[in-house]
Amino acid sequence: MLLVDDDLEVRDLLVRALERDGHSVVGVGSMAEARHALELREIDVAVLDLALPDGLGDELTRELRAARSHLPVLVLTAHTEVAHRVASLDAGADDFLGKPFAVAELRARVRALGRRRGTSVAASIVTIGDARIELSSRRASRAGRAVSLTPREWCVIEALATRAGRVCPRASLLDEAWGEASESAAASLEVLVGRIRRKLGDAVIRTVRGEGYVLETS
């Protein structure tokens, strides 16, 4: 995985923590070094600081998405205002973590992103009724018309796709899509499932009372 942060002390701390989880980590301090690492190595997850000496992490995220890369990206920043979060997600980031943060939370979010990466390869296209979901390119349509899904809605769909046709327990879904099973995350999940159903049809996600959700396939 790739870790980009210009603060050497923070970078070394995070590299050591992530390596203890079994990751092979490339730690760099600039956009230029990050681009070089991406050219030379196979990277499975990228953790990017937003403010770097030679640019913004969002710029690198946009470059990855423009190149049709589906590399999971987690953005780190001391700016936690909603506008900054929206900008990073709109640039193509998969997750956002404000500084200061608990290292344990960072590790959990990286694990969740890694699991999601394996999901989209295993089940690249899902069709349910007149809805079509292309996980590898993050494109969705209903009755032939394009449907816009937010990055967080894609997170939910991709987490469910790990068990397409089978029950995904709520706790597992919250851990994979949010990195936590808090009350606020659970409330957000209910809202997002409702939005996805409105956009793609009620049959896309089935609720299994007391257990979790199922991403149906046909």
N, CA and C atoms as a LAMMPS dump frame, in Angstrom:
ITEM: TIMESTEP
0
ITEM: NUMBER OF ATOMS
654
ITEM: BOX BOUNDS ff ff ff
-5.0000000000000000e+02 5.0000000000000000e+02
-5.0000000000000000e+02 5.0000000000000000e+02
-5.0000000000000000e+02 5.0000000000000000e+02
ITEM: ATOMS id mol type element x y z
1 1 1 N 0.838 -1.189 0
2 1 2 C 0 0 0
3 1 3 C 0.877 1.245 0
4 2 1 N 0.285 2.373 -0.334
5 2 2 C 1.004 3.64 -0.435
6 2 3 C 0.521 4.601 0.644
7 3 1 N 1.46 5.18 1.396
8 3 2 C 1.143 6.185 2.406
9 3 3 C 1.878 7.466 2.045
10 4 1 N 1.128 8.561 1.869
11 4 2 C 1.715 9.835 1.459
12 4 3 C 1.44 10.882 2.526
13 5 1 N 2.487 11.319 3.218
14 5 2 C 2.373 12.351 4.249
15 5 3 C 3.733 13.023 4.378
16 6 1 N 3.76 14.358 4.338
17 6 2 C 5.045 15.064 4.364
18 6 3 C 5.62 15.215 5.782
19 7 1 N 4.854 14.85 6.795
20 7 2 C 5.348 14.887 8.177
21 7 3 C 6.062 13.561 8.453
22 8 1 N 7.391 13.603 8.511
23 8 2 C 8.17 12.379 8.637
24 8 3 C 7.823 11.593 9.891
25 9 1 N 7.621 12.289 11.011
26 9 2 C 7.311 11.601 12.27
27 9 3 C 5.975 10.862 12.172
28 10 1 N 4.969 11.556 11.626
29 10 2 C 3.655 10.923 11.46
30 10 3 C 3.742 9.765 10.475
31 11 1 N 4.453 9.991 9.375
32 11 2 C 4.569 8.953 8.35
33 11 3 C 5.209 7.69 8.907
34 12 1 N 6.29 7.851 9.644
35 12 2 C 6.967 6.678 10.207
36 12 3 C 6.072 5.94 11.2
37 13 1 N 5.321 6.702 12.001
38 13 2 C 4.407 6.086 12.968
39 13 3 C 3.355 5.245 12.259
40 14 1 N 2.761 5.814 11.202
41 14 2 C 1.699 5.108 10.49
42 14 3 C 2.236 3.922 9.703
43 15 1 N 3.407 4.071 9.133
44 15 2 C 4.008 2.952 8.404
45 15 3 C 4.215 1.77 9.342
46 16 1 N 4.739 2.036 10.522
47 16 2 C 4.97 0.952 11.485
48 16 3 C 3.652 0.305 11.906
49 17 1 N 2.636 1.118 12.15
50 17 2 C 1.339 0.579 12.577
51 17 3 C 0.723 -0.295 11.494
52 18 1 N 0.785 0.159 10.253
53 18 2 C 0.183 -0.596 9.146
54 18 3 C 0.985 -1.849 8.823
55 19 1 N 2.296 -1.774 8.981
56 19 2 C 3.119 -2.966 8.755
57 19 3 C 2.822 -4.037 9.786
58 20 1 N 2.468 -3.626 11.016
59 20 2 C 2.098 -4.612 12.037
60 20 3 C 0.823 -5.357 11.652
61 21 1 N 0.003 -4.749 10.795
62 21 2 C -1.206 -5.415 10.305
63 21 3 C -0.917 -6.299 9.099
64 22 1 N 0.346 -6.382 8.709
65 22 2 C 0.714 -7.262 7.601
66 22 3 C 0.809 -6.58 6.248
67 23 1 N 0.659 -5.25 6.202
68 23 2 C 0.753 -4.536 4.931
69 23 3 C 2.211 -4.297 4.548
70 24 1 N 2.477 -4.31 3.264
71 24 2 C 3.761 -3.86 2.738
72 24 3 C 3.562 -2.399 2.359
73 25 1 N 4.191 -1.487 3.099
74 25 2 C 3.887 -0.064 2.98
75 25 3 C 5.042 0.701 2.341
76 26 1 N 4.69 1.52 1.342
77 26 2 C 5.638 2.462 0.756
78 26 3 C 5.271 3.837 1.297
79 27 1 N 6.151 4.447 2.096
80 27 2 C 5.878 5.753 2.669
81 27 3 C 6.656 6.836 1.951
82 28 1 N 5.952 7.845 1.45
83 28 2 C 6.596 8.952 0.738
84 28 3 C 6.019 10.27 1.25
85 29 1 N 6.697 11.408 0.871
86 29 2 C 6.293 12.691 1.429
87 29 3 C 5.839 13.723 0.431
88 30 1 N 5.646 13.355 -0.85
89 30 2 C 5.249 14.348 -1.843
90 30 3 C 4.447 13.711 -2.97
91 31 1 N 3.807 14.563 -3.762
92 31 2 C 3.047 14.105 -4.924
93 31 3 C 3.98 13.419 -5.927
94 32 1 N 5.139 14.024 -6.171
95 32 2 C 6.074 13.471 -7.15
96 32 3 C 6.521 12.069 -6.75
97 33 1 N 6.839 11.896 -5.467
98 33 2 C 7.257 10.581 -4.986
99 33 3 C 6.111 9.575 -5.066
100 34 1 N 4.895 10.045 -4.814
101 34 2 C 3.731 9.164 -4.898
102 34 3 C 3.521 8.68 -6.329
103 35 1 N 3.618 9.591 -7.279
104 35 2 C 3.453 9.208 -8.691
105 35 3 C 4.516 8.181 -9.091
106 36 1 N 5.743 8.411 -8.636
107 36 2 C 6.83 7.48 -8.955
108 36 3 C 6.555 6.095 -8.372
109 37 1 N 6.083 6.06 -7.129
110 37 2 C 5.776 4.781 -6.486
111 37 3 C 4.657 4.047 -7.217
112 38 1 N 3.665 4.777 -7.676
113 38 2 C 2.541 4.168 -8.398
114 38 3 C 2.987 3.577 -9.729
115 39 1 N 3.995 4.179 -10.338
116 39 2 C 4.506 3.665 -11.601
117 39 3 C 5.318 2.389 -11.407
118 40 1 N 6.005 2.294 -10.279
119 40 2 C 6.934 1.185 -10.064
120 40 3 C 6.322 -0.018 -9.369
121 41 1 N 5.277 0.211 -8.582
122 41 2 C 4.764 -0.865 -7.739
123 41 3 C 3.273 -1.129 -7.959
124 42 1 N 2.859 -2.332 -7.574
125 42 2 C 1.441 -2.674 -7.543
126 42 3 C 0.913 -2.24 -6.18
127 43 1 N 0.031 -1.231 -6.167
128 43 2 C -0.505 -0.676 -4.926
129 43 3 C -1.958 -1.114 -4.769
130 44 1 N -2.322 -1.58 -3.559
131 44 2 C -3.695 -2.04 -3.346
132 44 3 C -4.574 -1.009 -2.644
133 45 1 N -3.961 -0.124 -1.828
134 45 2 C -4.689 0.937 -1.131
135 45 3 C -3.77 2.148 -1.025
136 46 1 N -4.325 3.347 -1.178
137 46 2 C -3.534 4.575 -1.014
138 46 3 C -4.118 5.424 0.105
139 47 1 N -3.247 5.889 0.999
140 47 2 C -3.63 6.811 2.068
141 47 3 C -2.899 8.118 1.789
142 48 1 N -3.651 9.188 1.495
143 48 2 C -3.064 10.444 1.05
144 48 3 C -3.358 11.581 2.012
145 49 1 N -2.312 12.28 2.422
146 49 2 C -2.517 13.529 3.151
147 49 3 C -3.009 14.564 2.146
148 50 1 N -3.94 15.406 2.556
149 50 2 C -4.5 16.381 1.612
150 50 3 C -3.49 17.468 1.253
151 51 1 N -2.777 18.006 2.242
152 51 2 C -1.843 19.11 2.008
153 51 3 C -0.423 18.573 1.891
154 52 1 N 0.13 18.632 0.673
155 52 2 C 1.479 18.155 0.414
156 52 3 C 2.336 19.302 -0.131
157 53 1 N 3.655 19.217 -0.036
158 53 2 C 4.503 20.334 -0.459
159 53 3 C 4.34 20.731 -1.915
160 54 1 N 4.016 19.775 -2.778
161 54 2 C 3.912 20.068 -4.209
162 54 3 C 2.504 19.888 -4.769
163 55 1 N 1.494 20 -3.915
164 55 2 C 0.116 19.914 -4.409
165 55 3 C -0.832 19.34 -3.379
166 56 1 N -2.076 19.147 -3.8
167 56 2 C -3.11 18.573 -2.937
168 56 3 C -3.347 17.107 -3.266
169 57 1 N -3.59 16.32 -2.223
170 57 2 C -3.895 14.916 -2.438
171 57 3 C -5.06 14.708 -3.388
172 58 1 N -6.009 15.647 -3.396
173 58 2 C -7.155 15.543 -4.298
174 58 3 C -6.721 15.524 -5.759
175 59 1 N -5.627 16.228 -6.071
176 59 2 C -5.137 16.257 -7.449
177 59 3 C -4.713 14.857 -7.891
178 60 1 N -4.016 14.16 -7.02
179 60 2 C -3.572 12.811 -7.342
180 60 3 C -4.769 11.869 -7.468
181 61 1 N -5.762 12.048 -6.613
182 61 2 C -6.969 11.216 -6.697
183 61 3 C -7.655 11.418 -8.037
184 62 1 N -7.78 12.678 -8.48
185 62 2 C -8.411 12.951 -9.775
186 62 3 C -7.617 12.316 -10.917
187 63 1 N -6.291 12.348 -10.81
188 63 2 C -5.462 11.728 -11.849
189 63 3 C -5.73 10.219 -11.922
190 64 1 N -5.846 9.589 -10.769
191 64 2 C -6.112 8.154 -10.732
192 64 3 C -7.459 7.829 -11.367
193 65 1 N -8.485 8.634 -11.015
194 65 2 C -9.813 8.355 -11.565
195 65 3 C -9.878 8.655 -13.06
196 66 1 N -9.152 9.69 -13.5
197 66 2 C -9.118 10.006 -14.93
198 66 3 C -8.468 8.876 -15.727
199 67 1 N -7.534 8.176 -15.08
200 67 2 C -6.873 7.042 -15.717
201 67 3 C -7.678 5.753 -15.535
202 68 1 N -8.899 5.891 -15.018
203 68 2 C -9.821 4.775 -14.779
204 68 3 C -9.248 3.774 -13.777
205 69 1 N -8.439 4.28 -12.843
206 69 2 C -7.929 3.439 -11.768
207 69 3 C -8.978 3.342 -10.67
208 70 1 N -9.163 2.139 -10.14
209 70 2 C -10.129 1.927 -9.066
210 70 3 C -9.424 1.684 -7.736
211 71 1 N -8.187 2.172 -7.655
212 71 2 C -7.426 2.051 -6.419
213 71 3 C -8.174 2.728 -5.269
214 72 1 N -8.45 2.015 -4.173
215 72 2 C -9.116 2.647 -3.028
216 72 3 C -8.243 3.751 -2.434
217 73 1 N -8.843 4.908 -2.17
218 73 2 C -8.106 6.065 -1.668
219 73 3 C -8.745 6.578 -0.375
220 74 1 N -7.916 6.717 0.661
221 74 2 C -8.334 7.317 1.927
222 74 3 C -7.581 8.634 2.079
223 75 1 N -8.311 9.735 2.272
224 75 2 C -7.708 11.059 2.401
225 75 3 C -7.6 11.443 3.871
226 76 1 N -6.418 11.953 4.268
227 76 2 C -6.19 12.44 5.618
228 76 3 C -6.022 13.958 5.57
229 77 1 N -6.62 14.668 6.497
230 77 2 C -6.456 16.12 6.505
231 77 3 C -6.81 16.716 7.861
232 78 1 N -6.161 17.834 8.162
233 78 2 C -6.496 18.582 9.372
234 78 3 C -7.732 19.435 9.154
235 79 1 N -8.153 19.59 7.9
236 79 2 C -9.354 20.367 7.573
237 79 3 C -10.558 19.434 7.576
238 80 1 N -11.41 19.553 8.564
239 80 2 C -12.542 18.635 8.693
240 80 3 C -13.876 19.267 8.309
241 81 1 N -13.833 20.485 7.751
242 81 2 C -15.08 21.128 7.344
243 81 3 C -15.767 20.308 6.249
244 82 1 N -17.093 20.404 6.204
245 82 2 C -17.872 19.634 5.232
246 82 3 C -17.404 19.916 3.815
247 83 1 N -17.091 21.172 3.504
248 83 2 C -16.68 21.526 2.143
249 83 3 C -15.435 20.75 1.713
250 84 1 N -14.489 20.568 2.639
251 84 2 C -13.275 19.818 2.308
252 84 3 C -13.588 18.343 2.1
253 85 1 N -14.469 17.805 2.914
254 85 2 C -14.855 16.403 2.744
255 85 3 C -15.538 16.192 1.403
256 86 1 N -16.462 17.082 1.069
257 86 2 C -17.184 16.972 -0.199
258 86 3 C -16.214 17.055 -1.372
259 87 1 N -15.256 17.992 -1.306
260 87 2 C -14.292 18.157 -2.388
261 87 3 C -13.471 16.884 -2.59
262 88 1 N -13.037 16.27 -1.491
263 88 2 C -12.24 15.051 -1.599
264 88 3 C -13.061 13.895 -2.166
265 89 1 N -14.288 13.754 -1.713
266 89 2 C -15.142 12.677 -2.227
267 89 3 C -15.493 12.908 -3.691
268 90 1 N -15.746 14.16 -4.055
269 90 2 C -16.044 14.471 -5.447
270 90 3 C -14.833 14.22 -6.346
271 91 1 N -13.637 14.373 -5.793
272 91 2 C -12.421 14.109 -6.566
273 91 3 C -12.238 12.612 -6.818
274 92 1 N -12.966 11.791 -6.052
275 92 2 C -12.888 10.345 -6.246
276 92 3 C -12.402 9.558 -5.061
277 93 1 N -12.163 10.236 -3.929
278 93 2 C -11.721 9.516 -2.728
279 93 3 C -12.817 8.579 -2.239
280 94 1 N -12.41 7.469 -1.644
281 94 2 C -13.371 6.5 -1.124
282 94 3 C -13.706 6.744 0.337
283 95 1 N -12.813 7.416 1.044
284 95 2 C -13.041 7.661 2.47
285 95 3 C -12.245 8.887 2.886
286 96 1 N -12.575 9.422 4.064
287 96 2 C -12.007 10.676 4.551
288 96 3 C -11.818 10.548 6.052
289 97 1 N -10.641 10.938 6.548
290 97 2 C -10.374 10.854 7.981
291 97 3 C -9.702 12.145 8.433
292 98 1 N -10.344 12.838 9.374
293 98 2 C -9.824 14.11 9.854
294 98 3 C -8.762 13.93 10.93
295 99 1 N -7.767 14.817 10.9
296 99 2 C -6.727 14.832 11.934
297 99 3 C -7.167 15.724 13.085
298 100 1 N -6.824 15.387 14.325
299 100 2 C -6.124 14.162 14.734
300 100 3 C -7.066 12.962 14.715
301 101 1 N -6.514 11.786 14.565
302 101 2 C -7.333 10.574 14.533
303 101 3 C -6.644 9.484 15.331
304 102 1 N -7.417 8.474 15.695
305 102 2 C -6.86 7.315 16.394
306 102 3 C -6.252 6.377 15.361
307 103 1 N -5.044 5.919 15.619
308 103 2 C -4.389 5.008 14.678
309 103 3 C -5.235 3.754 14.46
310 104 1 N -5.92 3.301 15.51
311 104 2 C -6.769 2.11 15.385
312 104 3 C -7.876 2.33 14.358
313 105 1 N -8.422 3.563 14.311
314 105 2 C -9.466 3.85 13.332
315 105 3 C -8.887 3.847 11.919
316 106 1 N -7.712 4.424 11.747
317 106 2 C -7.067 4.401 10.432
318 106 3 C -6.86 2.971 9.97
319 107 1 N -6.36 2.124 10.861
320 107 2 C -6.118 0.726 10.496
321 107 3 C -7.41 0.027 10.092
322 108 1 N -8.505 0.309 10.806
323 108 2 C -9.794 -0.308 10.487
324 108 3 C -10.303 0.16 9.122
325 109 1 N -10.142 1.45 8.843
326 109 2 C -10.607 1.981 7.552
327 109 3 C -9.789 1.412 6.393
328 110 1 N -8.485 1.235 6.606
329 110 2 C -7.646 0.636 5.564
330 110 3 C -8.062 -0.81 5.314
331 111 1 N -8.365 -1.545 6.379
332 111 2 C -8.816 -2.932 6.211
333 111 3 C -10.112 -2.982 5.399
334 112 1 N -11.028 -2.058 5.701
335 112 2 C -12.309 -2.016 4.99
336 112 3 C -12.1 -1.709 3.514
337 113 1 N -11.223 -0.762 3.21
338 113 2 C -10.953 -0.42 1.816
339 113 3 C -10.323 -1.591 1.074
340 114 1 N -9.432 -2.311 1.744
341 114 2 C -8.811 -3.47 1.123
342 114 3 C -9.817 -4.551 0.798
343 115 1 N -10.786 -4.772 1.685
344 115 2 C -11.817 -5.777 1.423
345 115 3 C -12.685 -5.361 0.252
346 116 1 N -12.998 -4.067 0.169
347 116 2 C -13.838 -3.577 -0.928
348 116 3 C -13.154 -3.733 -2.271
349 117 1 N -11.842 -3.568 -2.31
350 117 2 C -11.113 -3.7 -3.565
351 117 3 C -11.288 -5.106 -4.132
352 118 1 N -11.204 -6.125 -3.265
353 118 2 C -11.39 -7.49 -3.726
354 118 3 C -12.794 -7.747 -4.213
355 119 1 N -13.77 -7.033 -3.676
356 119 2 C -15.167 -7.213 -4.041
357 119 3 C -15.433 -6.881 -5.488
358 120 1 N -15.01 -5.703 -5.951
359 120 2 C -15.385 -5.232 -7.267
360 120 3 C -14.813 -6.107 -8.363
361 121 1 N -13.657 -6.767 -8.101
362 121 2 C -13.088 -7.635 -9.11
363 121 3 C -13.886 -8.919 -9.225
364 122 1 N -14.349 -9.423 -8.059
365 122 2 C -15.041 -10.7 -8.039
366 122 3 C -16.407 -10.627 -8.694
367 123 1 N -17.095 -9.523 -8.573
368 123 2 C -18.447 -9.402 -9.132
369 123 3 C -18.547 -8.051 -9.818
370 124 1 N -18.082 -7.972 -11.07
371 124 2 C -17.949 -6.674 -11.721
372 124 3 C -19.274 -6.09 -12.183
373 125 1 N -20.245 -6.943 -12.532
374 125 2 C -21.543 -6.46 -13.016
375 125 3 C -22.664 -7.19 -12.287
376 126 1 N -23.593 -6.433 -11.742
377 126 2 C -24.76 -6.996 -11.064
378 126 3 C -26.005 -6.432 -11.731
379 127 1 N -26.959 -7.299 -12.067
380 127 2 C -28.228 -6.842 -12.637
381 127 3 C -29.372 -7.309 -11.756
382 128 1 N -30.268 -6.402 -11.453
383 128 2 C -31.459 -6.694 -10.646
384 128 3 C -32.63 -6.016 -11.321
385 129 1 N -33.509 -6.81 -11.923
386 129 2 C -34.633 -6.216 -12.646
387 129 3 C -34.116 -5.343 -13.776
388 130 1 N -34.547 -4.072 -13.801
389 130 2 C -34.088 -3.166 -14.855
390 130 3 C -32.88 -2.34 -14.418
391 131 1 N -32.293 -2.692 -13.261
392 131 2 C -31.119 -1.98 -12.76
393 131 3 C -29.849 -2.744 -13.135
394 132 1 N -28.829 -1.997 -13.514
395 132 2 C -27.526 -2.574 -13.865
396 132 3 C -26.448 -1.822 -13.081
397 133 1 N -25.616 -2.558 -12.357
398 133 2 C -24.565 -1.965 -11.536
399 133 3 C -23.234 -2.506 -12.008
400 134 1 N -22.362 -1.607 -12.492
401 134 2 C -21.034 -1.989 -12.947
402 134 3 C -20.036 -1.576 -11.862
403 135 1 N -19.652 -2.541 -11.035
404 135 2 C -18.812 -2.25 -9.878
405 135 3 C -17.41 -1.804 -10.276
406 136 1 N -16.849 -2.409 -11.315
407 136 2 C -15.471 -2.092 -11.678
408 136 3 C -15.308 -0.663 -12.164
409 137 1 N -16.349 -0.11 -12.816
410 137 2 C -16.266 1.266 -13.327
411 137 3 C -17.141 2.24 -12.543
412 138 1 N -17.82 1.727 -11.507
413 138 2 C -18.713 2.552 -10.692
414 138 3 C -19.742 3.291 -11.569
415 139 1 N -20.417 2.515 -12.391
416 139 2 C -21.491 3.055 -13.208
417 139 3 C -22.773 2.298 -12.9
418 140 1 N -23.866 3.023 -12.855
419 140 2 C -25.154 2.391 -12.587
420 140 3 C -26.21 2.96 -13.537
421 141 1 N -27.183 2.138 -13.863
422 141 2 C -28.268 2.595 -14.735
423 141 3 C -29.547 1.861 -14.377
424 142 1 N -30.657 2.46 -14.751
425 142 2 C -31.959 1.831 -14.541
426 142 3 C -32.795 2.054 -15.781
427 143 1 N -33.275 0.967 -16.356
428 143 2 C -34.04 1.021 -17.608
429 143 3 C -33.243 1.759 -18.689
430 144 1 N -31.932 1.542 -18.685
431 144 2 C -31.083 2.136 -19.709
432 144 3 C -30.646 3.558 -19.44
433 145 1 N -31.125 4.166 -18.371
434 145 2 C -30.762 5.546 -18.047
435 145 3 C -29.742 5.582 -16.91
436 146 1 N -28.719 6.419 -17.091
437 146 2 C -27.66 6.509 -16.08
438 146 3 C -28.22 6.998 -14.75
439 147 1 N -27.727 6.422 -13.678
440 147 2 C -28.123 6.799 -12.324
441 147 3 C -26.875 7.255 -11.576
442 148 1 N -26.952 8.409 -10.936
443 148 2 C -25.819 8.937 -10.178
444 148 3 C -25.88 8.454 -8.732
445 149 1 N -24.797 7.843 -8.284
446 149 2 C -24.692 7.38 -6.898
447 149 3 C -23.537 8.105 -6.223
448 150 1 N -23.715 8.451 -4.961
449 150 2 C -22.661 9.137 -4.216
450 150 3 C -21.561 8.134 -3.847
451 151 1 N -20.361 8.626 -3.525
452 151 2 C -19.293 7.712 -3.104
453 151 3 C -19.698 6.817 -1.937
454 152 1 N -20.447 7.348 -0.978
455 152 2 C -20.848 6.53 0.159
456 152 3 C -21.869 5.472 -0.258
457 153 1 N -22.762 5.813 -1.194
458 153 2 C -23.711 4.812 -1.689
459 153 3 C -22.971 3.684 -2.405
460 154 1 N -21.914 4.027 -3.137
461 154 2 C -21.101 2.993 -3.769
462 154 3 C -20.429 2.124 -2.702
463 155 1 N -19.997 2.737 -1.62
464 155 2 C -19.373 1.965 -0.539
465 155 3 C -20.324 0.889 -0.022
466 156 1 N -21.582 1.275 0.181
467 156 2 C -22.577 0.321 0.676
468 156 3 C -22.796 -0.801 -0.335
469 157 1 N -22.949 -0.441 -1.607
470 157 2 C -23.187 -1.445 -2.641
471 157 3 C -22.006 -2.404 -2.757
472 158 1 N -20.797 -1.857 -2.743
473 158 2 C -19.611 -2.705 -2.87
474 158 3 C -19.436 -3.618 -1.673
475 159 1 N -19.764 -3.12 -0.482
476 159 2 C -19.674 -3.967 0.708
477 159 3 C -20.682 -5.114 0.629
478 160 1 N -21.888 -4.815 0.162
479 160 2 C -22.907 -5.855 0.01
480 160 3 C -22.516 -6.868 -1.061
481 161 1 N -21.796 -6.399 -2.085
482 161 2 C -21.438 -7.271 -3.2
483 161 3 C -20.47 -8.372 -2.795
484 162 1 N -19.798 -8.227 -1.652
485 162 2 C -18.921 -9.301 -1.185
486 162 3 C -19.72 -10.571 -0.909
487 163 1 N -21.015 -10.401 -0.664
488 163 2 C -21.884 -11.55 -0.387
489 163 3 C -23.124 -11.482 -1.258
490 164 1 N -22.965 -11.089 -2.514
491 164 2 C -24.115 -10.943 -3.412
492 164 3 C -24.991 -12.194 -3.37
493 165 1 N -26.285 -11.982 -3.104
494 165 2 C -27.221 -13.096 -3.018
495 165 3 C -27.296 -13.725 -1.646
496 166 1 N -26.411 -13.296 -0.73
497 166 2 C -26.402 -13.828 0.63
498 166 3 C -26.509 -12.683 1.633
499 167 1 N -26.887 -13.011 2.842
500 167 2 C -27.069 -11.982 3.866
501 167 3 C -25.722 -11.399 4.28
502 168 1 N -25.64 -10.078 4.28
503 168 2 C -24.481 -9.37 4.82
504 168 3 C -24.908 -8.819 6.181
505 169 1 N -24.358 -9.339 7.287
506 169 2 C -24.758 -8.851 8.611
507 169 3 C -24.54 -7.354 8.737
508 170 1 N -25.421 -6.69 9.471
509 170 2 C -25.312 -5.245 9.638
510 170 3 C -23.952 -4.844 10.207
511 171 1 N -23.476 -5.594 11.19
512 171 2 C -22.199 -5.251 11.81
513 171 3 C -21.063 -5.318 10.8
514 172 1 N -21.069 -6.326 9.936
515 172 2 C -20.028 -6.453 8.916
516 172 3 C -20.114 -5.322 7.911
517 173 1 N -21.335 -4.969 7.528
518 173 2 C -21.534 -3.89 6.558
519 173 3 C -21.046 -2.559 7.115
520 174 1 N -21.365 -2.291 8.372
521 174 2 C -20.927 -1.041 8.996
522 174 3 C -19.403 -0.994 9.103
523 175 1 N -18.797 -2.109 9.433
524 175 2 C -17.341 -2.144 9.562
525 175 3 C -16.673 -1.909 8.213
526 176 1 N -17.216 -2.51 7.152
527 176 2 C -16.602 -2.391 5.834
528 176 3 C -16.846 -1.033 5.198
529 177 1 N -18.029 -0.461 5.399
530 177 2 C -18.365 0.804 4.738
531 177 3 C -18.029 2.037 5.571
532 178 1 N -17.999 1.896 6.908
533 178 2 C -17.722 3.042 7.789
534 178 3 C -16.488 2.852 8.655
535 179 1 N -16.071 1.617 8.835
536 179 2 C -14.951 1.358 9.727
537 179 3 C -15.354 1.361 11.188
538 180 1 N -16.652 1.424 11.457
539 180 2 C -17.139 1.431 12.833
540 180 3 C -18.609 1.016 12.842
541 181 1 N -19.088 0.59 13.988
542 181 2 C -20.488 0.18 14.131
543 181 3 C -21.198 1.09 15.12
544 182 1 N -20.979 2.384 15.012
545 182 2 C -21.566 3.351 15.931
546 182 3 C -23.044 3.585 15.594
547 183 1 N -23.753 4.251 16.509
548 183 2 C -25.159 4.56 16.279
549 183 3 C -25.326 5.501 15.083
550 184 1 N -24.424 6.466 14.941
551 184 2 C -24.533 7.401 13.827
552 184 3 C -24.303 6.694 12.494
553 185 1 N -23.362 5.754 12.458
554 185 2 C -23.122 4.995 11.233
555 185 3 C -24.34 4.14 10.894
556 186 1 N -24.951 3.523 11.92
557 186 2 C -26.139 2.699 11.685
558 186 3 C -27.289 3.534 11.14
559 187 1 N -27.465 4.747 11.673
560 187 2 C -28.524 5.633 11.183
561 187 3 C -28.245 6.052 9.746
562 188 1 N -26.985 6.329 9.425
563 188 2 C -26.609 6.707 8.056
564 188 3 C -26.861 5.559 7.093
565 189 1 N -26.619 4.339 7.543
566 189 2 C -26.845 3.17 6.701
567 189 3 C -28.307 3.071 6.291
568 190 1 N -29.217 3.262 7.255
569 190 2 C -30.651 3.188 6.946
570 190 3 C -31.027 4.213 5.869
571 191 1 N -30.488 5.414 6.012
572 191 2 C -30.784 6.487 5.056
573 191 3 C -30.258 6.127 3.669
574 192 1 N -29.017 5.64 3.603
575 192 2 C -28.411 5.341 2.308
576 192 3 C -29.078 4.166 1.608
577 193 1 N -29.485 3.156 2.37
578 193 2 C -30.204 2.031 1.763
579 193 3 C -31.505 2.529 1.128
580 194 1 N -32.2 3.438 1.822
581 194 2 C -33.425 4.015 1.265
582 194 3 C -33.163 4.788 -0.012
583 195 1 N -32.082 5.544 -0.052
584 195 2 C -31.73 6.31 -1.253
585 195 3 C -31.414 5.383 -2.425
586 196 1 N -30.649 4.328 -2.151
587 196 2 C -30.288 3.384 -3.21
588 196 3 C -31.532 2.735 -3.787
589 197 1 N -32.466 2.374 -2.928
590 197 2 C -33.713 1.764 -3.409
591 197 3 C -34.512 2.725 -4.273
592 198 1 N -34.557 3.999 -3.867
593 198 2 C -35.287 4.977 -4.673
594 198 3 C -34.653 5.15 -6.051
595 199 1 N -33.338 5.075 -6.097
596 199 2 C -32.634 5.29 -7.364
597 199 3 C -32.632 4.067 -8.274
598 200 1 N -32.48 2.867 -7.671
599 200 2 C -32.303 1.665 -8.478
600 200 3 C -33.447 0.662 -8.373
601 201 1 N -34.407 0.941 -7.486
602 201 2 C -35.534 0.033 -7.338
603 201 3 C -35.533 -0.68 -5.999
604 202 1 N -36.717 -0.931 -5.475
605 202 2 C -36.835 -1.557 -4.163
606 202 3 C -36.234 -2.957 -4.105
607 203 1 N -36.189 -3.633 -5.26
608 203 2 C -35.743 -5.024 -5.265
609 203 3 C -34.224 -5.172 -5.187
610 204 1 N -33.483 -4.078 -5.321
611 204 2 C -32.021 -4.16 -5.355
612 204 3 C -31.458 -4.664 -4.028
613 205 1 N -31.94 -4.093 -2.93
614 205 2 C -31.458 -4.49 -1.601
615 205 3 C -32.629 -5.012 -0.773
616 206 1 N -32.498 -6.231 -0.271
617 206 2 C -33.545 -6.836 0.551
618 206 3 C -33.119 -6.806 2.013
619 207 1 N -34.027 -6.391 2.885
620 207 2 C -33.765 -6.384 4.319
621 207 3 C -34.115 -7.734 4.921
622 208 1 N -33.212 -8.297 5.682
623 208 2 C -33.486 -9.521 6.431
624 208 3 C -33.582 -9.102 7.888
625 209 1 N -34.794 -9.011 8.389
626 209 2 C -35.043 -8.451 9.71
627 209 3 C -34.216 -9.155 10.789
628 210 1 N -33.555 -8.325 11.593
629 210 2 C -32.754 -8.859 12.692
630 210 3 C -31.39 -9.382 12.28
631 211 1 N -31.063 -9.365 10.978
632 211 2 C -29.789 -9.903 10.516
633 211 3 C -28.966 -8.9 9.715
634 212 1 N -29.545 -8.428 8.598
635 212 2 C -28.782 -7.513 7.751
636 212 3 C -29.457 -7.28 6.428
637 213 1 N -28.647 -7.215 5.363
638 213 2 C -29.164 -6.905 4.031
639 213 3 C -28.592 -7.871 3.003
640 214 1 N -29.33 -7.992 1.89
641 214 2 C -28.884 -8.827 0.779
642 214 3 C -28.905 -7.999 -0.501
643 215 1 N -27.807 -8 -1.262
644 215 2 C -27.794 -7.435 -2.59
645 215 3 C -28.259 -8.534 -3.518
646 216 1 N -29.454 -8.374 -4.055
647 216 2 C -30.024 -9.425 -4.894
648 216 3 C -29.328 -9.471 -6.246
649 217 1 N -29.35 -10.624 -6.89
650 217 2 C -28.806 -10.771 -8.238
651 217 3 C -29.807 -11.51 -9.093
652 218 1 N -29.742 -11.274 -10.403
653 218 2 C -30.631 -11.99 -11.33
654 218 3 C -29.899 -12.204 -12.632
